[in-house]
């Protein structure tokens, strides 16, 4: 995952957390819920990007092993 995507995900989480706290402090249930939703959305995106990156790494490793095996047989 690129650094830009990671920063966006973290920013979304922080903004959501701030909205939630502000909503709780002002008894604005709608704002608090919106903040919780944004924070969870940011966490979910971050998890997705992490899993995608791990999958890409595994695929790359598998291709490397296959390529190395083919070259060793020549």
C-alpha positions, -999 to 999 in steps of 0.1 A, spaced: 0 0 0 13 34 -8 21 59 18 -6 82 5 -33 56 9 -22 48 44 -22 85 53 -57 89 39 -70 59 59 -54 72 91 -68 107 84 -103 93 79 -100 75 112 -88 106 131 -115 128 116 -141 102 125 -128 100 161 -129 137 164 -164 139 151 -175 112 175 -159 130 205 -174 163 195 -208 147 191 -206 131 225 -195 163 241 -223 183 226 -250 155 229 -253 154 191 -260 118 186 -261 121 148 -226 136 147 -213 110 171 -227 82 150 -214 97 118 -179 99 134 -180 63 145 -190 53 110 -161 72 94 -136 58 119 -148 23 112 -147 29 75 -111 42 77 -101 11 97 -118 -12 72 -100 5 43 -67 2 61 -73 -36 68 -82 -41 31 -51 -23 19 -29 -44 43 -45 -77 32 -42 -67 -5 -5 -58 0 2 -91 18 -15 -110 -11 6 -91 -36 37 -100 -17 27 -137 -16 20 -137 -53 54 -120 -60 72 -146 -38 55 -174 -57 64 -160 -91 100 -156 -79 101 -193 -67 87 -205 -100 111 -184 -120 141 -196 -99 130 -232 -104 127 -228 -141 161 -213 -144 177 -240 -123 164 -267 -147 181 -252 -177 
